[in-house]
């Protein structure tokens, strides 16, 4: 289920600059976030991973790190007058941490 959520999340993030009329730095960072999440997801050792070189536990750790970075970015956008960026990145951070909490990262396609 985590893989399905990841791919839906990636599609949403990559469509977000168009959906929310993002421009400039906000748009660029959003596209980078989507691309990085896609690469990590494709390389993760779980059912929907393509290459399976990143252990699922590391994927989970990366999600915690990304959540922290998104929170920092949200406040950076807020302090620089990008209110949309603040709410968008806070919502993403909350969504990612909720998925993290609900996921069993002990599972792996290799049985590790």
C-alpha distance (Angstrom), angle and dihedral (degrees) to the residues before:
residue distance angle dihedral
X1 . . .
X2 3.81 . .
X3 3.80 90.8 .
X4 3.80 92.4 53.3
X5 3.79 90.2 50.2
X6 3.82 90.3 48.4
X7 3.80 93.5 53.3
X8 3.82 92.0 45.9
X9 3.81 88.9 48.5
X10 3.82 90.7 50.6
X11 3.81 92.0 49.9
X12 3.81 90.4 49.4
X13 3.82 93.4 47.9
X14 3.81 93.2 47.8
X15 3.82 90.9 48.5
X16 3.82 93.8 44.4
X17 3.82 98.6 86.9
X18 3.80 88.3 59.0
X19 3.81 96.4 39.1
X20 3.82 94.1 48.7
X21 3.82 98.1 32.6
X22 3.81 92.4 -118.0
X23 3.78 118.5 179.4
X24 3.78 139.4 -178.5
X25 3.78 119.5 -5.2
X26 3.80 93.5 -1.1
X27 3.80 91.9 55.0
X28 3.81 94.2 43.6
X29 3.81 94.6 50.1
X30 3.80 90.5 46.5
X31 3.82 92.2 53.4
X32 3.82 90.3 47.1
X33 3.82 90.5 50.5
X34 3.81 90.9 51.4
X35 3.81 93.1 47.5
X36 3.82 93.8 47.7
X37 3.81 91.9 47.4
X38 3.81 89.5 50.0
X39 3.82 92.3 52.1
X40 3.82 92.5 47.0
X41 3.81 91.4 47.6
X42 3.80 93.2 48.6
X43 3.82 90.1 50.2
X44 3.82 96.9 45.3
X45 3.79 122.1 110.9
X46 3.80 98.5 -122.3
X47 3.78 135.0 102.8
X48 3.80 96.2 -80.0
X49 3.80 96.6 38.2
X50 3.78 114.2 114.5
X51 3.82 103.6 -156.1
X52 3.85 100.7 16.8
X53 3.81 100.5 -150.9
X54 3.82 99.1 128.1
X55 3.81 112.5 73.7
X56 3.80 112.7 -123.1
X57 3.83 90.3 -120.6
X58 3.81 90.0 56.9
X59 3.80 88.4 49.5
X60 3.81 87.2 56.4
X61 3.80 92.0 48.4
X62 3.80 89.4 50.6
X63 3.79 89.0 53.3
X64 3.81 90.5 55.9
X65 3.81 90.6 49.4
X66 3.82 91.1 47.5
X67 3.81 90.7 49.5
X68 3.80 90.1 55.6
X69 3.81 91.6 46.7
X70 3.81 91.0 48.7
X71 3.80 90.2 52.4
X72 3.80 90.6 51.2
X73 3.81 90.8 46.6
X74 3.79 90.7 49.7
X75 3.79 91.4 57.5
X76 3.80 91.5 42.5
X77 3.80 89.5 55.1
X78 3.80 90.8 46.2
X79 3.80 92.3 51.4
X80 3.80 90.2 49.0
X81 3.79 96.1 51.5
X82 3.81 98.9 -99.2
X83 3.80 100.1 127.6
X84 3.81 91.3 167.4
X85 3.81 89.5 55.1
X86 3.79 91.4 51.0
X87 3.81 95.1 53.4
X88 3.80 93.9 38.4
X89 3.81 95.6 51.9
X90 3.81 93.7 41.9
X91 3.81 89.0 52.9
X92 3.81 90.9 49.2
X93 3.81 91.3 48.9
X94 3.80 91.1 51.2
X95 3.81 91.9 46.9
X96 3.80 93.3 50.0
X97 3.80 94.5 47.5
X98 3.82 90.7 49.2
X99 3.81 91.0 52.2
X100 3.81 88.5 46.9
X101 3.81 91.9 52.7
X102 3.81 92.1 48.9
X103 3.82 95.7 47.6
X104 3.81 127.7 91.4
X105 3.81 101.2 -141.1
X106 3.81 92.5 -175.8
X107 3.80 90.7 81.3
X108 3.79 120.9 94.1
X109 3.79 136.6 167.4
X110 3.80 87.5 -122.7
X111 3.79 93.4 54.9
X112 3.82 94.0 -114.9
